[in-house]
Amino acid sequence: MTEDMPSGIPENQTPAYKAAKLAVIILSALIILALIALVVGGLSRMGSKPKAASNAPSTFTLAPGARVMAMETQPGRLILRIRTATGEEIDIIDTADGRLVSQIKATAPKPEK
């Protein structure tokens, strides 16, 4: 049976004790840095302006002589079927910001000679 025999080296100066103490210091520093990063990230999110649409109405102008033939809505989209002098088109508009998302054009048939 082995008993704790004094070896002449104090317990707080053994290599295992020093390694454990260093590990605790490093991990504590990492935890503090992570908490600081979390607080800074949260504050920067709170301080940033939201990317919400403004209250100003958006304008979508049709070509001269164009007429809206049909209109449909989908979540977040307005779909317009438009007849122009050159043919028909379908315009898909984002309702959040009023920008044209997609446009499909069909030209009018050419008259036969």
KOLKE-437721 format. One line per 10 residues: their letters; for each residue x, y, z of N, C-alpha, C. Coordinates in pm, 1 decimal, m for minus. Layout:
N
A> X/Y/Z/X/Y/Z/X/Y/Z | ...
***
This chain:
113
MTEDMPSGIP> 82.7/m115.5/0.0/0.0/0.0/0.0/88.2/123.2/0.0 | 48.6/211.3/m85.9/128.2/333.3/m95.7/61.3/442.7/m16.8 | 140.1/511.5/52.6/89.8/624.0/129.3/149.2/750.1/69.2 | 84.3/863.3/96.6/137.1/990.0/48.8/264.8/1020.6/125.9 | 371.3/1007.7/53.4/497.5/1036.5/118.1/548.1/1170.7/66.9 | 593.2/1251.1/154.1/646.4/1378.7/108.6/769.6/1357.0/23.5 | 768.3/1416.1/m92.3/880.7/1399.9/m183.4/969.2/1523.1/m185.7 | 937.7/1618.8/m107.1/1018.2/1738.6/m101.7/967.1/1848.5/m193.6 | 870.8/1817.6/m285.6/813.8/1917.7/m377.3/673.3/1949.6/m328.7 | 644.2/2077.3/m304.3/506.8/2111.3/m263.4/407.2/2074.2/m374.3
ENQTPAYKAA> 285.3/2040.0/m331.6/183.4/1994.1/m426.9/151.2/2098.6/m532.9 | 154.1/2226.4/m497.4/118.3/2330.7/m593.9/233.1/2363.7/m689.4 | 341.1/2287.8/m686.7/450.3/2310.4/m780.4/478.8/2187.9/m866.2 | 391.6/2089.7/m863.9/408.8/1972.1/m949.1/369.2/2007.3/m1092.1 | 424.9/1936.8/m1190.2/390.3/1965.5/m1330.6/241.8/1946.5/m1360.5 | 177.6/1848.7/m1302.0/34.5/1826.1/m1326.4/m48.0/1941.9/m1272.4 | m11.0/1991.6/m1156.4/m83.2/2105.4/m1097.2/m64.8/2230.6/m1182.1 | 56.1/2255.0/m1230.3/81.8/2371.6/m1314.5/5.9/2362.7/m1447.7 | m0.7/2242.8/m1506.9/m73.5/2224.3/m1632.5/m223.3/2246.8/m1612.6 | m278.6/2196.3/m1503.1/m421.3/2215.3/m1475.4/m451.7/2362.9/m1450.7
KLAVIILSAL> m362.5/2430.1/m1378.0/m381.3/2572.6/m1350.3/m376.2/2653.6/m1480.3 | m282.9/2619.9/m1571.8/m273.3/2688.3/m1701.1/m398.7/2663.7/m1785.5 | m449.3/2540.6/m1783.4/m570.6/2509.1/m1858.4/m689.4/2589.1/m1806.1 | m701.8/2601.7/m1677.9/m811.5/2679.2/m1617.9/m800.5/2826.4/m1657.2 | m680.4/2881.7/m1657.0/m661.5/3022.3/m1694.9/m697.1/3044.2/m1841.0 | m650.5/2956.3/m1929.6/m678.6/2970.2/m2073.4/m827.8/2956.6/m2100.9 | m892.3/2856.0/m2044.2/m1035.7/2836.0/m2067.4/m1118.1/2950.8/m2009.4 | m1077.4/3005.0/m1896.9/m1148.2/3120.4/m1839.3/m1136.3/3241.7/m1930.9 | m1017.8/3263.1/m1986.9/m999.1/3375.2/m2079.6/m1085.2/3356.9/m2204.2 | m1093.6/3233.7/m2254.5/m1177.8/3208.2/m2372.3/m1325.9/3231.8/m2342.9
IILALIALVV> m1370.2/3193.1/m2226.1/m1509.9/3216.2/m2187.7/m1538.6/3365.6/m2178.3 | m1446.1/3440.7/m2120.4/m1465.1/3586.6/m2109.4/m1468.7/3650.9/m2247.9 | m1378.7/3608.1/m2338.7/m1379.7/3662.4/m2475.7/m1509.7/3627.8/m2548.5 | m1560.7/3507.0/m2528.3/m1686.3/3467.3/m2591.5/m1802.4/3551.5/m2539.9 | m1805.9/3578.5/m2411.2/m1912.1/3662.3/m2355.0/m1903.2/3805.4/m2406.7 | m1782.2/3857.7/m2419.8/m1765.6/3992.7/m2475.2/m1813.9/3996.7/m2619.8 | m1778.7/3895.5/m2698.6/m1823.6/3889.6/m2838.1/m1975.7/3879.6/m2846.2 | m2035.5/3804.2/m2756.6/m2181.1/3791.0/m2753.8/m2248.4/3924.0/m2722.9 | m2197.0/3997.0/m2626.6/m2254.0/4126.8/m2589.8/m2235.6/4227.1/m2703.5 | m2116.0/4231.6/m2763.2/m2090.7/4324.7/m2874.2/m2180.4/4291.3/m2993.2
GGLSRMGSKP> m2194.8/4164.1/m3025.0/m2282.7/4122.8/m3134.7/m2427.5/4160.2/m3108.8 | m2473.2/4141.1/m2987.2/m2610.9/4178.1/m2952.8/m2633.8/4327.2/m2960.2 | m2537.9/4404.2/m2912.3/m2551.7/4549.5/m2918.2/m2547.2/4601.5/m3061.2 | m2465.1/4540.5/m3145.3/m2459.2/4586.8/m3284.2/m2587.9/4551.9/m3359.0 | m2649.1/4440.2/m3326.1/m2777.9/4405.4/m3388.5/m2887.9/4500.6/m3344.1 | m2885.2/4538.1/m3216.5/m2987.8/4629.1/m3165.6/m2969.8/4768.0/m3224.2 | m2846.2/4807.2/m3250.5/m2818.3/4940.4/m3302.2/m2837.5/4952.5/m3451.7 | m2836.3/4840.2/m3524.7/m2850.3/4847.4/m3670.2/m2995.6/4872.2/m3708.2 | m3012.5/4939.8/m3819.9/m3147.2/4970.6/m3867.2/m3207.5/4847.8/m3933.3 | m3334.4/4820.4/m3908.1/m3397.7/4706.0/m3973.3/m3413.9/4732.2/m4122.6
KAASNAPSTF> m3411.4/4624.9/m4200.8/m3423.5/4637.0/m4345.3/m3568.8/4624.9/m4388.2 | m3654.6/4697.1/m4321.1/m3796.8/4693.3/m4354.6/m3825.7/4792.6/m4466.8 | m3933.1/4766.7/m4535.4/m3971.9/4855.5/m4643.4/m4016.8/4989.6/m4586.4 | m3990.4/5093.2/m4660.3/m4031.3/5225.0/m4613.3/m4181.9/5241.8/m4632.4 | m4236.8/5342.9/m4568.1/m4379.8/5367.7/m4577.9/m4417.3/5441.8/m4705.4 | m4317.8/5488.1/m4780.3/m4346.4/5559.9/m4904.0/m4399.7/5461.4/m5008.6 | m4504.1/5499.2/m5080.0/m4558.0/5408.4/m5181.4/m4461.9/5393.8/m5298.8 | m4456.6/5274.2/m5357.0/m4372.9/5254.6/m5474.3/m4455.2/5279.0/m5600.3 | m4384.3/5315.9/m5704.8/m4449.7/5349.6/m5830.5/m4404.7/5252.4/m5938.5 | m4501.0/5201.8/m6013.1/m4473.4/5114.7/m6126.9/m4544.7/5176.5/m6245.7
TLAPGARVMA> m4469.8/5224.1/m6343.5/m4527.8/5296.9/m6456.3/m4540.9/5204.8/m6576.9 | m4658.0/5205.8/m6637.8/m4681.4/5128.3/m6759.5/m4636.8/5208.9/m6881.0 | m4605.4/5137.5/m6987.3/m4568.6/5203.3/m7113.1/m4690.7/5276.9/m7168.8 | m4670.2/5382.0/m7249.1/m4783.6/5454.3/m7308.0/m4871.5/5359.8/m7391.1 | m5000.4/5366.9/m7369.1/m5096.6/5283.2/m7441.9/m5114.4/5144.0/m7382.4 | m5043.1/5109.6/m7278.1/m5054.1/4977.1/m7216.6/m5176.4/4971.7/m7126.1 | m5235.0/4850.9/m7118.2/m5352.5/4831.3/m7033.0/m5333.4/4705.6/m6949.1 | m5380.2/4712.3/m6826.8/m5377.0/4595.5/m6739.3/m5497.4/4509.4/m6773.3 | m5472.1/4387.2/m6819.1/m5579.3/4295.9/m6859.2/m5624.2/4207.5/m6742.1 | m5531.8/4169.9/m6656.0/m5566.0/4085.3/m6540.6/m5463.9/4110.6/m6430.1
METQPGRLIL> m5506.9/4080.7/m6308.4/m5419.3/4100.6/m6193.6/m5442.8/3986.2/m6095.4 | m5333.0/3930.2/m6043.6/m5340.2/3823.3/m5944.7/m5244.1/3857.0/m5831.3 | m5268.3/3797.0/m5716.4/m5175.5/3814.1/m5604.7/m5132.4/3678.2/m5554.0 | m5008.3/3671.2/m5512.7/m4950.0/3555.9/m5446.1/m4884.0/3612.1/m5320.9 | m4849.4/3530.7/m5224.4/m4782.5/3584.8/m5105.3/m4655.7/3662.2/m5143.0 | m4656.4/3791.6/m5119.2/m4540.8/3875.7/m5146.5/m4524.2/3916.9/m5290.9 | m4617.4/3882.4/m5378.2/m4604.7/3912.0/m5520.9/m4736.5/3965.3/m5577.9 | m4723.0/4054.5/m5675.1/m4836.5/4103.6/m5753.9/m4806.7/4066.8/m5898.1 | m4898.7/3997.6/m5962.9/m4879.2/3950.8/m6099.6/m4976.4/4026.0/m6190.6 | m4920.9/4099.6/m6287.5/m5001.1/4179.3/m6379.2/m4989.0/4124.1/m6520.7
RIRTATGEEI> m5103.5/4107.2/m6588.0/m5103.7/4072.7/m6730.6/m5133.7/4201.5/m6804.9 | m5039.8/4244.5/m6887.0/m5048.7/4375.5/m6950.9/m5047.9/4358.2/m7102.5 | m5132.4/4435.7/m7169.6/m5134.3/4437.8/m7316.9/m5076.0/4571.3/m7361.6 | m4976.7/4563.3/m7447.8/m4914.4/4683.6/m7502.9/m4933.3/4684.0/m7654.1 | m4885.9/4788.6/m7720.2/m4896.6/4798.0/m7865.6/m4810.7/4691.8/m7933.4 | m4705.8/4646.4/m7868.6/m4617.0/4546.7/m7929.2/m4651.8/4404.0/m7891.4 | m4744.7/4382.1/m7801.4/m4783.1/4247.3/m7760.3/m4830.3/4245.0/m7616.6 | m4816.8/4129.2/m7554.6/m4858.2/4114.1/m7415.8/m4736.8/4080.6/m7330.4 | m4749.7/4110.8/m7201.2/m4643.6/4078.2/m7107.0/m4703.8/4047.1/m6971.7 | m4626.7/3974.3/m6893.9/m4663.7/3944.2/m6755.9/m4553.4/4001.9/m6667.9
DIIDTADGRL> m4591.4/4085.8/m6575.0/m4496.2/4148.5/m6483.3/m4521.3/4094.9/m6342.6 | m4416.0/4052.0/m6277.7/m4425.5/4004.2/m6139.8/m4353.3/4106.2/m6052.2 | m4426.1/4163.3/m5956.3/m4376.3/4272.6/m5874.5/m4372.3/4228.1/m5728.7 | m4263.1/4260.6/m5660.4/m4249.0/4232.3/m5517.8/m4331.7/4334.8/m5440.6 | m4423.8/4288.7/m5357.1/m4510.9/4381.7/m5284.7/m4440.4/4449.6/m5168.4 | m4327.8/4395.0/m5122.1/m4257.7/4456.0/m5009.0/m4187.8/4585.3/m5048.7 | m4123.2/4585.0/m5166.1/m4048.8/4704.1/m5204.1/m4086.1/4760.1/m5341.2 | m4178.0/4697.3/m5411.8/m4226.5/4750.7/m5539.6/m4134.1/4728.2/m5657.0 | m4031.0/4646.6/m5642.3/m3940.1/4625.2/m5755.1/m3993.6/4516.2/m5847.3 | m3955.2/4525.3/m5973.5/m3995.3/4428.0/m6074.5/m3909.1/4303.4/m6056.3
VSQIKATAPK> m3971.5/4191.5/m6023.5/m3899.3/4067.3/m5998.0/m3872.3/3994.4/m6128.9 | m3974.3/3985.9/m6214.1/m3961.1/3912.4/m6339.5/m4058.0/3969.7/m6442.3 | m4023.4/3950.2/m6567.6/m4109.4/4000.9/m6674.5/m4104.8/3900.8/m6790.4 | m4222.9/3866.7/m6840.8/m4234.2/3775.4/m6953.7/m4304.7/3851.6/m7064.9 | m4239.8/3861.5/m7182.7/m4297.8/3937.4/m7293.2/m4329.2/3844.3/m7409.3 | m4442.6/3869.5/m7472.4/m4480.5/3799.9/m7594.1/m4512.4/3905.7/m7698.5 | m4452.1/3893.5/m7815.0/m4476.2/3992.6/m7919.5/m4606.2/3961.0/m7992.5 | m4666.3/4064.6/m8047.7/m4790.5/4046.6/m8123.3/m4761.5/3974.2/m8254.6 | m4853.9/3891.9/m8300.5/m4831.1/3822.8/m8427.8/m4825.4/3924.8/m8541.8 | m4735.8/3897.4/m8638.3/m4723.1/3987.3/m8753.3/m4835.7/3957.8/m8851.2
PEK> m4895.0/4062.1/m8907.2/m5005.0/4039.4/m9001.8/m4954.5/3971.3/m9129.1 | m5038.4/3881.8/m9180.4/m5002.1/3809.1/m9303.8/m5019.5/3898.8/m9424.0 | m4937.0/3877.9/m9525.3/m4944.2/3960.6/m9647.5/m5025.3/3894.0/m9754.1
***
